[in-house]
């Protein structure tokens, strides 16, 4: 073999080696419990950065519990002037080791997910609900707040990622078109796990989901309990506005009510479609009328177990405290 041929062969071998080293690695397998359909999310995927807020995983100290809660009187009016001494806090039915923070949080930054049912079941009411949602975002979102819009039928679709720009949020709502089945619990699971759990924060924020839906689900891959557990892990308060305007609370309405109460939120049931906008305003009032408490449990263990939370008003037994009913301890 001639020297020239040997040189050519060596060059070809080197080029092949370089190409193999630069080839992209095979994609990692999807995590267990991933919600099917997430790859189709648009216009920005769950792991992308929006124009206003970079997305990254953020973990809080494992031995501190933060709870946002509201207090109302027997007429449903918000009570905003209470102090730490007016409450008893119980974690797994025991007083905490220490209460490290207590304050009234009327201006705590919001991280809000607006989840709109875009299935065929709400087609007749869709346009009015879109307008009510747009007006809500315009009135509630301030400079330090961030919100995103998800429409869901058979899969959740992000039409506007995290932003404080209310015009962009309005455009995200207008992009939605009704059609298809309803994967309600998939949408909640996705919004909590892939959006609200992955926002990097430098201080305390209030995470909430506003659900506009009739509560029916016929397409989800995750169960209602799995969606609830994910909301609890993400420390998300869920508010639901039912689009069932029949005047009768059905089974799906009761499911929405139980789901909201477990996360410290509320479910609203307008008697007519024109009342939807009013219910949005009631949510706005509540988001600006809350308390925050941070405490360390007396016998905390990082064992992944579900622990109950109770916050009771000592000063007036007629006051109603609404908070999430518990949380899952992290694991080591």
N, C-alpha and C positions, 0 to 999 in steps of 0.2 A: 504494500500500500504506500502511495506517495505521501510525502510530508504535507502537501496541500490538502489532501483528502482527510488526513488526521486532524488538521486544524479546523476544517469545516465541521467534522463530527463533534469535536470538542465544543465548538461554538453552539451547535444545535443542542447539545446536552445541557450546557449552561443556561440557555434560554428557557428550556423546558423546566429546569429547576426553579428559576426565578418566577415563571408563570404560576407554578404550583404553590409557591410560598405566598404569592399575592392574591390567590383565589379566595373569595369570601367563604367563611366557615359556614357549615350547615346550620340552619336556624335551630335554636334551642326548642325543645318541646314545650307546648303551651302549658301554663301552670294548671294544676288540678283545680277543678271548679270554675274554670274560665267560662264566661257566658258566650255561647256561640253567637256569631254575627258581629262581634266587636271589630273584626278586620274591615268591615264595610262602613265604619263610622266616618262621617264626613261633615264639614270639610277638613277638620283636623282630628287626628287620631288621639286616643287617650293619653299617649305618652309624649305628644308634641307640645311645644311651647306656644302659647298664644302671644298676641302682640302686647299684652299688658302684664302677664304674670308667668314666669318660668315655672315649670312643673318638675318636682323632684320629691323623692321619698323623705319624710320627716318624722322622727320618732320623739315622743315626749318621755319624761322620766317614768319608769315603770311603777314606781311606788306612790304616785300622786294621782288623785282623781279630781277632775274638773267637771263641775256640773253647772249648767245654765238652767234657771227655773223662773217661773212667774208666780205671782200671788194675786188672787182676786178675792173680792168680798162676795157676799151672797147675791149681789145684783150683777156680778160679772165685771165689776169695775177694777182696773188694775191698781194695786197698792204699791207705791214706789218709795216710801220713806221709812222702811223698816231697817233694823240693824242686826248685826250678828247675834245679839242676845235674844232676839225675837224668835230664833229657830233652834230646833233640835235636829241634828244630822245623825243618821244611823247607817252604817255600812255592814251588811250581813247581820243586821239587828244589834250591832254593837257601836258605841260611840267611837269616833275616830281617835287615833293617837294624837293628832294635832290638826287644827284648822289654820292653814297658812295664809288664806286670803278670803276676804268676803267684801263684796262691793256691789253697788247698784250699777248696772251696765246698760244705760240707755243709749250709749254711742259706741258700743263695741263693734269693730269692723265685721261686716257680714260676708260670708261666703255662701252664696245661694245657688241652688240648682233648680231651675224651672222645668218641670217635666210635664209635657202636655200630651195627653192621649190623642193620637192621630189615627185611630182605628175607625173602621166603618160605623161602629156603634154610636159615635158621637157626631156623625157627618152633619146632621140638621142644625146643630148648635155651634158648629166649629167657628164660624166667622165671628160671632159675638164673643166667644171665649178668647179668641186671639186678641181682640181689641181690649178686653178686660185685662189680659195678661200684660199687654204692652203698656197700658196705663199704670199698672202696678209697678213694673220695673222702672218706669220714668219717675215715679214718686218715691220709691224706697231706696234705690241705689244711689249712693253718694261717692265722693272721690276716693275714699279709703275702702270702699266695698268692691267686691268682685262677684260676678254672676255668670252663669252659662245657661244655654237653652238646649234641651233634648226633646225631640219628638219621638214617640214610640208607637209602632203598630206591632208587626211581628219581630222587629229588632229596634234597639235604641239608636237614634241618629243625632249626633251633635251638629246643630245648625249654627251655633255660635259658642265658641270656647270662652274661657274666663276673660272678662273685661269689665270695666266700669263705664264704658261708653253705652249709654242707653239707646242711642240710635242703632248701634250694631246689634244690641239685644233685640230691639224691635224688628230689625231685618231678619234676625234668626227666627223669630216667631212667625213672621209673614211667609217665610220659606216653606213652612209646614203645609202638607196636603194630606187630607184624610184618605185612608184606604188600608185594607188588610185586616189581620187579626189583632189581638191585644196581648202583648208580653209585658204586663205591668211590673211583675216582680223582677224580671230580667233588667228592666230599665232602672229600678231602684237600686238593685245590686250593683249594676255598672256605674251609676252616678256616685255611689258611696265609695266603692273600691277603686275605680279608675280615675275619678275626678277629685272628690273631696278628701280622700285619704292621702293624696299625693301632692297637695299644695304645701309649699315651704312657707312657714310663717315665723316671724320674729317675735310675735307677741300673741296674746289671747285673741281668738276670733270666735264668732258664732257661726256654726255650720248648720244650714237648714236646706231642706228640700220642700218645694211647693208642688204638690201633685194635683193636676187638674184632670180628673178621670171619673168614669162611672164605676170604677172598682172591679169591673169584670176582667178576668184573665183566662185566656184559652190557648196561649202559645208559649208561656215561659218554660225555660229549661231548669231554672232554680225554683225552689219552693218559697212560699210566703215566709216560712220560718228562717230559711237561709237568707232571704232579703232583710228580714228584721235583725238577724244576728249581725249582718254586715253593717247595717245602719248603726247598731249599738257599738260595734267596734270602731267605727269612724266618728263616733260621738256626734251624730247628725240628728237634728230635730226634724220630724216630718209633719208637715201640715197638708191636709187633704181637703180639696173642694170637690164635692161630688157633683157630677153633671146630671145626676138622676133628678129630674124636676117633676116626678110623678106625684110628689106629696107624701109618699109612703117610703119608709126606710126599709130597703130590702136587705138580703143577706150580704151582698157586696158592700153596701153602705156600712153595715156593722163591722165588716172586716177592716175597712178603712179606719173606722173609729178606734178599734182595738189596736191597730198598727200605730196610729198617731199617738195614742195615749201611752203606749209602751216606750216611745222615744221622747216623751215630754211635750209633744205637740198637740194639735187639735184637729178634729174633722168638722167640716162645715157642710150643711145641707140646705142649699137655697131652695125655696119653694117654687121659684120661677127663674128663668134664665137671666132676667134683668138684675137679680140679686147677687149674681156671681161677682160683679165689680165691688159690691159692698163687702163681701167676704174677703176679697183681696185686701181691702182697706183695714179690716179687723186684724188680719195677719200682720200688716205693716205696723199697726199700733202695738201689737204684742212683741214684735221683734225689737222695739225701742223701749220696752217696759219690763226688763228682766234683771235678775240678779245672777251673780257668779260666786260660787264657793269652790275653793280648792282645799283638799284635805289629804292626810295620810291615814290609811286604814290601820286599825290597832294590830291586826294579825295578818298583814299582807303576805301572800305567797304568790310567786310568779308561776302558777300552776295551770293557767288557762281556764280556771273554773269561773262560772257565772256567779256574780255577787250582786245582791240586792241593794238598792239605795232607797232610803226614806228621808224626806225632809218635812218636818212638821212645824207648824206655827204655834209657838208657845203663848204668844201675847193675846191671841184671839182664836178660839177654837172654831169660829165660824169662817175663818179665812181658808181658802183653798189653795194649796201649793201644787203646782203642776211641774213635774220633773221626770226625766227618764227613770224607769223602774229598776235599772241595773246596768251592769257592764261585764265584759269578759276580761278577766285578768290576763295580762300577756304571759307568754311562756318564756323560759330561760333560753 
